[in-house]
Amino acid sequence: MLRVAGTIASDQWNRLGTRLVPKLRTNAGDGTLKLEIDFSVTLSHEVGTATKNEIAQMLADLGLDKALRIDLEET
């Protein structure tokens, strides 16, 4: 198993998606490529609630609402 893990800046995400993912997908001919994501951002309560609702709608529109979870933690 080959695993690539770490943190990258947001300006590198597109490059990762256009170069690394296709390479891994091609070499994982049996369909075993799995991607996991973990986004986090600190927001005020008001902005956090609105943003959570907007993201929930985006995920539903993309058909990803069952695959991804959104948690809003209050501190």
Gaussian input, Z-matrix of N, CA and C with variables (Angstrom, degrees):
# hf/3-21g

backbone

0 1
 N
 C     1     B1
 C     2     B2     1     A1
 N     3     B3     2     A2     1     D1
 C     4     B4     3     A3     2     D2
 C     5     B5     4     A4     3     D3
 N     6     B6     5     A5     4     D4
 C     7     B7     6     A6     5     D5
 C     8     B8     7     A7     6     D6
 N     9     B9     8     A8     7     D7
 C    10    B10     9     A9     8     D8
 C    11    B11    10    A10     9     D9
 N    12    B12    11    A11    10    D10
 C    13    B13    12    A12    11    D11
 C    14    B14    13    A13    12    D12
 N    15    B15    14    A14    13    D13
 C    16    B16    15    A15    14    D14
 C    17    B17    16    A16    15    D15
 N    18    B18    17    A17    16    D16
 C    19    B19    18    A18    17    D17
 C    20    B20    19    A19    18    D18
 N    21    B21    20    A20    19    D19
 C    22    B22    21    A21    20    D20
 C    23    B23    22    A22    21    D21
 N    24    B24    23    A23    22    D22
 C    25    B25    24    A24    23    D23
 C    26    B26    25    A25    24    D24
 N    27    B27    26    A26    25    D25
 C    28    B28    27    A27    26    D26
 C    29    B29    28    A28    27    D27
 N    30    B30    29    A29    28    D28
 C    31    B31    30    A30    29    D29
 C    32    B32    31    A31    30    D30
 N    33    B33    32    A32    31    D31
 C    34    B34    33    A33    32    D32
 C    35    B35    34    A34    33    D33
 N    36    B36    35    A35    34    D34
 C    37    B37    36    A36    35    D35
 C    38    B38    37    A37    36    D36
 N    39    B39    38    A38    37    D37
 C    40    B40    39    A39    38    D38
 C    41    B41    40    A40    39    D39
 N    42    B42    41    A41    40    D40
 C    43    B43    42    A42    41    D41
 C    44    B44    43    A43    42    D42
 N    45    B45    44    A44    43    D43
 C    46    B46    45    A45    44    D44
 C    47    B47    46    A46    45    D45
 N    48    B48    47    A47    46    D46
 C    49    B49    48    A48    47    D47
 C    50    B50    49    A49    48    D48
 N    51    B51    50    A50    49    D49
 C    52    B52    51    A51    50    D50
 C    53    B53    52    A52    51    D51
 N    54    B54    53    A53    52    D52
 C    55    B55    54    A54    53    D53
 C    56    B56    55    A55    54    D54
 N    57    B57    56    A56    55    D55
 C    58    B58    57    A57    56    D56
 C    59    B59    58    A58    57    D57
 N    60    B60    59    A59    58    D58
 C    61    B61    60    A60    59    D59
 C    62    B62    61    A61    60    D60
 N    63    B63    62    A62    61    D61
 C    64    B64    63    A63    62    D62
 C    65    B65    64    A64    63    D63
 N    66    B66    65    A65    64    D64
 C    67    B67    66    A66    65    D65
 C    68    B68    67    A67    66    D66
 N    69    B69    68    A68    67    D67
 C    70    B70    69    A69    68    D68
 C    71    B71    70    A70    69    D69
 N    72    B72    71    A71    70    D70
 C    73    B73    72    A72    71    D71
 C    74    B74    73    A73    72    D72
 N    75    B75    74    A74    73    D73
 C    76    B76    75    A75    74    D74
 C    77    B77    76    A76    75    D75
 N    78    B78    77    A77    76    D76
 C    79    B79    78    A78    77    D77
 C    80    B80    79    A79    78    D78
 N    81    B81    80    A80    79    D79
 C    82    B82    81    A81    80    D80
 C    83    B83    82    A82    81    D81
 N    84    B84    83    A83    82    D82
 C    85    B85    84    A84    83    D83
 C    86    B86    85    A85    84    D84
 N    87    B87    86    A86    85    D85
 C    88    B88    87    A87    86    D86
 C    89    B89    88    A88    87    D87
 N    90    B90    89    A89    88    D88
 C    91    B91    90    A90    89    D89
 C    92    B92    91    A91    90    D90
 N    93    B93    92    A92    91    D91
 C    94    B94    93    A93    92    D92
 C    95    B95    94    A94    93    D93
 N    96    B96    95    A95    94    D94
 C    97    B97    96    A96    95    D95
 C    98    B98    97    A97    96    D96
 N    99    B99    98    A98    97    D97
 C   100   B100    99    A99    98    D98
 C   101   B101   100   A100    99    D99
 N   102   B102   101   A101   100   D100
 C   103   B103   102   A102   101   D101
 C   104   B104   103   A103   102   D102
 N   105   B105   104   A104   103   D103
 C   106   B106   105   A105   104   D104
 C   107   B107   106   A106   105   D105
 N   108   B108   107   A107   106   D106
 C   109   B109   108   A108   107   D107
 C   110   B110   109   A109   108   D108
 N   111   B111   110   A110   109   D109
 C   112   B112   111   A111   110   D110
 C   113   B113   112   A112   111   D111
 N   114   B114   113   A113   112   D112
 C   115   B115   114   A114   113   D113
 C   116   B116   115   A115   114   D114
 N   117   B117   116   A116   115   D115
 C   118   B118   117   A117   116   D116
 C   119   B119   118   A118   117   D117
 N   120   B120   119   A119   118   D118
 C   121   B121   120   A120   119   D119
 C   122   B122   121   A121   120   D120
 N   123   B123   122   A122   121   D121
 C   124   B124   123   A123   122   D122
 C   125   B125   124   A124   123   D123
 N   126   B126   125   A125   124   D124
 C   127   B127   126   A126   125   D125
 C   128   B128   127   A127   126   D126
 N   129   B129   128   A128   127   D127
 C   130   B130   129   A129   128   D128
 C   131   B131   130   A130   129   D129
 N   132   B132   131   A131   130   D130
 C   133   B133   132   A132   131   D131
 C   134   B134   133   A133   132   D132
 N   135   B135   134   A134   133   D133
 C   136   B136   135   A135   134   D134
 C   137   B137   136   A136   135   D135
 N   138   B138   137   A137   136   D136
 C   139   B139   138   A138   137   D137
 C   140   B140   139   A139   138   D138
 N   141   B141   140   A140   139   D139
 C   142   B142   141   A141   140   D140
 C   143   B143   142   A142   141   D141
 N   144   B144   143   A143   142   D142
 C   145   B145   144   A144   143   D143
 C   146   B146   145   A145   144   D144
 N   147   B147   146   A146   145   D145
 C   148   B148   147   A147   146   D146
 C   149   B149   148   A148   147   D147
 N   150   B150   149   A149   148   D148
 C   151   B151   150   A150   149   D149
 C   152   B152   151   A151   150   D150
 N   153   B153   152   A152   151   D151
 C   154   B154   153   A153   152   D152
 C   155   B155   154   A154   153   D153
 N   156   B156   155   A155   154   D154
 C   157   B157   156   A156   155   D155
 C   158   B158   157   A157   156   D156
 N   159   B159   158   A158   157   D157
 C   160   B160   159   A159   158   D158
 C   161   B161   160   A160   159   D159
 N   162   B162   161   A161   160   D160
 C   163   B163   162   A162   161   D161
 C   164   B164   163   A163   162   D162
 N   165   B165   164   A164   163   D163
 C   166   B166   165   A165   164   D164
 C   167   B167   166   A166   165   D165
 N   168   B168   167   A167   166   D166
 C   169   B169   168   A168   167   D167
 C   170   B170   169   A169   168   D168
 N   171   B171   170   A170   169   D169
 C   172   B172   171   A171   170   D170
 C   173   B173   172   A172   171   D171
 N   174   B174   173   A173   172   D172
 C   175   B175   174   A174   173   D173
 C   176   B176   175   A175   174   D174
 N   177   B177   176   A176   175   D175
 C   178   B178   177   A177   176   D176
 C   179   B179   178   A178   177   D177
 N   180   B180   179   A179   178   D178
 C   181   B181   180   A180   179   D179
 C   182   B182   181   A181   180   D180
 N   183   B183   182   A182   181   D181
 C   184   B184   183   A183   182   D182
 C   185   B185   184   A184   183   D183
 N   186   B186   185   A185   184   D184
 C   187   B187   186   A186   185   D185
 C   188   B188   187   A187   186   D186
 N   189   B189   188   A188   187   D187
 C   190   B190   189   A189   188   D188
 C   191   B191   190   A190   189   D189
 N   192   B192   191   A191   190   D190
 C   193   B193   192   A192   191   D191
 C   194   B194   193   A193   192   D192
 N   195   B195   194   A194   193   D193
 C   196   B196   195   A195   194   D194
 C   197   B197   196   A196   195   D195
 N   198   B198   197   A197   196   D196
 C   199   B199   198   A198   197   D197
 C   200   B200   199   A199   198   D198
 N   201   B201   200   A200   199   D199
 C   202   B202   201   A201   200   D200
 C   203   B203   202   A202   201   D201
 N   204   B204   203   A203   202   D202
 C   205   B205   204   A204   203   D203
 C   206   B206   205   A205   204   D204
 N   207   B207   206   A206   205   D205
 C   208   B208   207   A207   206   D206
 C   209   B209   208   A208   207   D207
 N   210   B210   209   A209   208   D208
 C   211   B211   210   A210   209   D209
 C   212   B212   211   A211   210   D210
 N   213   B213   212   A212   211   D211
 C   214   B214   213   A213   212   D212
 C   215   B215   214   A214   213   D213
 N   216   B216   215   A215   214   D214
 C   217   B217   216   A216   215   D215
 C   218   B218   217   A217   216   D216
 N   219   B219   218   A218   217   D217
 C   220   B220   219   A219   218   D218
 C   221   B221   220   A220   219   D219
 N   222   B222   221   A221   220   D220
 C   223   B223   222   A222   221   D221
 C   224   B224   223   A223   222   D222

   B1=1.4546
   B2=1.5197
   B3=1.3099
   B4=1.4677
   B5=1.5130
   B6=1.3308
   B7=1.4567
   B8=1.5100
   B9=1.3184
   B10=1.4615
   B11=1.5189
   B12=1.3270
   B13=1.4645
   B14=1.5159
   B15=1.2980
   B16=1.4498
   B17=1.5168
   B18=1.3036
   B19=1.4502
   B20=1.5159
   B21=1.3275
   B22=1.4609
   B23=1.5203
   B24=1.3151
   B25=1.4624
   B26=1.5298
   B27=1.3046
   B28=1.4611
   B29=1.5275
   B30=1.3185
   B31=1.4649
   B32=1.5289
   B33=1.3248
   B34=1.4607
   B35=1.5335
   B36=1.3271
   B37=1.4575
   B38=1.5167
   B39=1.3186
   B40=1.4634
   B41=1.5172
   B42=1.3101
   B43=1.4622
   B44=1.5195
   B45=1.2957
   B46=1.4583
   B47=1.5291
   B48=1.3173
   B49=1.4632
   B50=1.5149
   B51=1.3152
   B52=1.4594
   B53=1.5180
   B54=1.3138
   B55=1.4681
   B56=1.5288
   B57=1.3127
   B58=1.4607
   B59=1.5329
   B60=1.3151
   B61=1.4673
   B62=1.5329
   B63=1.3294
   B64=1.4719
   B65=1.5353
   B66=1.3135
   B67=1.4668
   B68=1.5216
   B69=1.3024
   B70=1.4633
   B71=1.5258
   B72=1.3311
   B73=1.4628
   B74=1.5286
   B75=1.3223
   B76=1.4613
   B77=1.5239
   B78=1.3067
   B79=1.4617
   B80=1.5240
   B81=1.3260
   B82=1.4709
   B83=1.5232
   B84=1.2853
   B85=1.4557
   B86=1.5155
   B87=1.3055
   B88=1.4669
   B89=1.5241
   B90=1.3347
   B91=1.4614
   B92=1.5077
   B93=1.3270
   B94=1.4602
   B95=1.5286
   B96=1.3242
   B97=1.4655
   B98=1.5194
   B99=1.3240
   B100=1.4643
   B101=1.5124
   B102=1.3156
   B103=1.4570
   B104=1.5182
   B105=1.3081
   B106=1.4588
   B107=1.5189
   B108=1.3208
   B109=1.4546
   B110=1.5215
   B111=1.3075
   B112=1.4616
   B113=1.5257
   B114=1.3100
   B115=1.4550
   B116=1.5202
   B117=1.3156
   B118=1.4592
   B119=1.5289
   B120=1.3030
   B121=1.4576
   B122=1.5300
   B123=1.3173
   B124=1.4608
   B125=1.5263
   B126=1.3362
   B127=1.4644
   B128=1.5268
   B129=1.3253
   B130=1.4633
   B131=1.5272
   B132=1.3216
   B133=1.4634
   B134=1.5273
   B135=1.3238
   B136=1.4648
   B137=1.5282
   B138=1.3077
   B139=1.4629
   B140=1.5261
   B141=1.3190
   B142=1.4611
   B143=1.5151
   B144=1.3172
   B145=1.4640
   B146=1.5235
   B147=1.3113
   B148=1.4661
   B149=1.5245
   B150=1.3116
   B151=1.4623
   B152=1.5232
   B153=1.3145
   B154=1.4692
   B155=1.5219
   B156=1.3204
   B157=1.4643
   B158=1.5313
   B159=1.3247
   B160=1.4698
   B161=1.5247
   B162=1.3179
   B163=1.4593
   B164=1.5257
   B165=1.3132
   B166=1.4627
   B167=1.5211
   B168=1.3219
   B169=1.4641
   B170=1.5300
   B171=1.3441
   B172=1.4703
   B173=1.5183
   B174=1.3318
   B175=1.4573
   B176=1.5188
   B177=1.3255
   B178=1.4664
   B179=1.5248
   B180=1.3257
   B181=1.4646
   B182=1.5281
   B183=1.3339
   B184=1.4669
   B185=1.5299
   B186=1.3254
   B187=1.4555
   B188=1.5210
   B189=1.3259
   B190=1.4631
   B191=1.5238
   B192=1.3130
   B193=1.4583
   B194=1.5299
   B195=1.3164
   B196=1.4662
   B197=1.5307
   B198=1.3322
   B199=1.4614
   B200=1.5261
   B201=1.3291
   B202=1.4642
   B203=1.5180
   B204=1.3055
   B205=1.4657
   B206=1.5273
   B207=1.3066
   B208=1.4634
   B209=1.5165
   B210=1.3115
   B211=1.4642
   B212=1.5159
   B213=1.3097
   B214=1.4613
   B215=1.5146
   B216=1.3038
   B217=1.4613
   B218=1.5163
   B219=1.3093
   B220=1.4599
   B221=1.5206
   B222=1.3297
   B223=1.4581
   B224=1.5031
   A1=108.14
   A2=116.20
   A3=123.25
   A4=106.73
   A5=117.12
   A6=121.19
   A7=108.41
   A8=115.69
   A9=122.51
   A10=105.82
   A11=117.97
   A12=120.85
   A13=109.33
   A14=116.08
   A15=120.88
   A16=110.79
   A17=115.59
   A18=122.37
   A19=108.88
   A20=116.23
   A21=120.33
   A22=109.18
   A23=115.94
   A24=121.73
   A25=110.10
   A26=116.51
   A27=121.02
   A28=112.79
   A29=118.04
   A30=119.07
   A31=112.39
   A32=117.39
   A33=121.85
   A34=113.43
   A35=117.57
   A36=120.89
   A37=112.79
   A38=117.82
   A39=120.10
   A40=111.44
   A41=116.60
   A42=119.95
   A43=110.82
   A44=116.72
   A45=120.99
   A46=109.81
   A47=115.80
   A48=120.40
   A49=114.07
   A50=117.19
   A51=119.52
   A52=113.63
   A53=117.92
   A54=119.66
   A55=113.17
   A56=117.72
   A57=120.28
   A58=112.37
   A59=117.08
   A60=120.28
   A61=111.68
   A62=119.37
   A63=118.05
   A64=113.00
   A65=116.86
   A66=120.49
   A67=110.59
   A68=116.96
   A69=120.75
   A70=111.19
   A71=117.02
   A72=120.94
   A73=110.66
   A74=116.35
   A75=120.90
   A76=111.28
   A77=116.38
   A78=120.24
   A79=113.39
   A80=117.23
   A81=121.13
   A82=108.92
   A83=117.02
   A84=123.68
   A85=115.79
   A86=118.43
   A87=121.16
   A88=112.95
   A89=118.01
   A90=121.25
   A91=115.53
   A92=118.15
   A93=120.09
   A94=114.02
   A95=117.87
   A96=119.26
   A97=109.41
   A98=115.77
   A99=122.09
   A100=107.07
   A101=117.20
   A102=122.52
   A103=108.81
   A104=116.56
   A105=122.08
   A106=107.70
   A107=116.29
   A108=119.96
   A109=109.70
   A110=115.18
   A111=120.94
   A112=106.80
   A113=116.43
   A114=121.85
   A115=108.52
   A116=117.30
   A117=120.06
   A118=108.79
   A119=114.65
   A120=121.30
   A121=107.44
   A122=116.86
   A123=121.17
   A124=108.80
   A125=115.38
   A126=121.98
   A127=109.49
   A128=116.06
   A129=119.34
   A130=108.24
   A131=116.54
   A132=120.91
   A133=111.28
   A134=117.04
   A135=121.17
   A136=111.22
   A137=115.99
   A138=120.74
   A139=109.85
   A140=117.36
   A141=121.48
   A142=112.62
   A143=116.82
   A144=120.93
   A145=110.83
   A146=116.83
   A147=120.70
   A148=111.13
   A149=116.62
   A150=121.45
   A151=110.51
   A152=117.07
   A153=120.59
   A154=110.09
   A155=117.09
   A156=121.09
   A157=111.48
   A158=116.89
   A159=120.71
   A160=111.03
   A161=116.98
   A162=120.67
   A163=110.49
   A164=117.24
   A165=120.48
   A166=110.24
   A167=117.11
   A168=121.00
   A169=110.81
   A170=116.56
   A171=120.05
   A172=110.98
   A173=116.91
   A174=120.77
   A175=111.34
   A176=116.76
   A177=120.28
   A178=110.35
   A179=116.76
   A180=121.17
   A181=111.56
   A182=116.09
   A183=121.46
   A184=112.83
   A185=116.49
   A186=120.51
   A187=113.01
   A188=116.54
   A189=121.20
   A190=112.92
   A191=116.97
   A192=120.14
   A193=113.08
   A194=118.34
   A195=120.89
   A196=111.35
   A197=116.90
   A198=121.23
   A199=112.78
   A200=117.00
   A201=120.80
   A202=110.49
   A203=115.55
   A204=122.93
   A205=107.98
   A206=116.72
   A207=122.11
   A208=107.56
   A209=116.96
   A210=121.77
   A211=108.47
   A212=116.64
   A213=122.30
   A214=107.31
   A215=115.89
   A216=121.32
   A217=109.61
   A218=115.74
   A219=120.04
   A220=108.65
   A221=114.33
   A222=118.86
   A223=110.83
   D1=134.36
   D2=174.49
   D3=-106.76
   D4=130.10
   D5=179.60
   D6=-127.76
   D7=132.68
   D8=175.39
   D9=-114.72
   D10=122.99
   D11=-176.85
   D12=-142.68
   D13=153.10
   D14=177.15
   D15=149.55
   D16=-170.14
   D17=-178.95
   D18=-117.61
   D19=132.16
   D20=177.33
   D21=-127.15
   D22=153.81
   D23=178.71
   D24=-69.93
   D25=150.66
   D26=-176.45
   D27=-60.50
   D28=-27.19
   D29=179.84
   D30=-73.29
   D31=-5.29
   D32=177.92
   D33=-102.09
   D34=-7.24
   D35=-174.96
   D36=-59.49
   D37=-45.02
   D38=-178.82
   D39=-62.54
   D40=-41.49
   D41=179.46
   D42=-63.13
   D43=-39.49
   D44=177.67
   D45=-62.27
   D46=-43.68
   D47=-178.68
   D48=-68.77
   D49=-29.58
   D50=-177.90
   D51=-92.97
   D52=-17.11
   D53=-177.72
   D54=-114.58
   D55=-51.79
   D56=-174.44
   D57=-75.82
   D58=-47.57
   D59=-175.79
   D60=-59.96
   D61=-47.53
   D62=177.83
   D63=-60.59
   D64=-37.51
   D65=178.67
   D66=-62.73
   D67=-46.58
   D68=179.45
   D69=-66.23
   D70=-40.52
   D71=-179.49
   D72=-63.45
   D73=-42.24
   D74=179.37
   D75=-62.66
   D76=-43.01
   D77=-176.94
   D78=-79.29
   D79=-17.58
   D80=178.63
   D81=-94.93
   D82=49.66
   D83=-174.07
   D84=-43.27
   D85=-24.74
   D86=-178.72
   D87=-87.77
   D88=7.03
   D89=176.46
   D90=79.81
   D91=20.83
   D92=-176.35
   D93=-88.32
   D94=3.45
   D95=178.94
   D96=-67.43
   D97=127.98
   D98=179.20
   D99=-130.41
   D100=130.92
   D101=176.63
   D102=-112.39
   D103=137.55
   D104=175.32
   D105=-122.30
   D106=141.79
   D107=178.66
   D108=-123.64
   D109=155.20
   D110=178.19
   D111=-153.04
   D112=98.51
   D113=177.61
   D114=-101.51
   D115=142.31
   D116=172.94
   D117=-147.33
   D118=143.14
   D119=179.07
   D120=-149.70
   D121=143.92
   D122=178.48
   D123=-95.49
   D124=124.22
   D125=-177.45
   D126=-132.86
   D127=159.83
   D128=172.45
   D129=-67.30
   D130=160.99
   D131=-177.95
   D132=-57.15
   D133=-46.32
   D134=-177.17
   D135=-63.14
   D136=-47.18
   D137=-179.86
   D138=-68.57
   D139=-37.89
   D140=-179.36
   D141=-61.77
   D142=-43.37
   D143=179.83
   D144=-64.78
   D145=-46.58
   D146=179.45
   D147=-64.04
   D148=-42.01
   D149=-179.50
   D150=-65.55
   D151=-40.70
   D152=177.94
   D153=-59.18
   D154=-44.65
   D155=179.81
   D156=-64.22
   D157=-41.81
   D158=178.72
   D159=-63.94
   D160=-43.40
   D161=-179.53
   D162=-67.29
   D163=-38.45
   D164=176.98
   D165=-58.87
   D166=-41.88
   D167=178.90
   D168=-66.74
   D169=-42.48
   D170=178.02
   D171=-59.18
   D172=-45.88
   D173=-179.39
   D174=-63.91
   D175=-39.26
   D176=176.93
   D177=-63.23
   D178=-43.34
   D179=179.07
   D180=-60.76
   D181=-33.48
   D182=-179.54
   D183=-87.37
   D184=-4.23
   D185=-177.60
   D186=73.92
   D187=23.59
   D188=-177.92
   D189=-109.58
   D190=6.66
   D191=-175.63
   D192=-65.59
   D193=-22.95
   D194=177.49
   D195=-87.80
   D196=-22.00
   D197=-175.94
   D198=-89.37
   D199=-26.64
   D200=-175.49
   D201=-120.35
   D202=147.84
   D203=-178.08
   D204=-115.12
   D205=142.76
   D206=175.93
   D207=-117.41
   D208=123.06
   D209=177.56
   D210=-116.94
   D211=134.10
   D212=174.74
   D213=-116.96
   D214=107.01
   D215=-178.57
   D216=-95.65
   D217=132.77
   D218=177.28
   D219=-98.59
   D220=136.57
   D221=178.99
   D222=-117.73

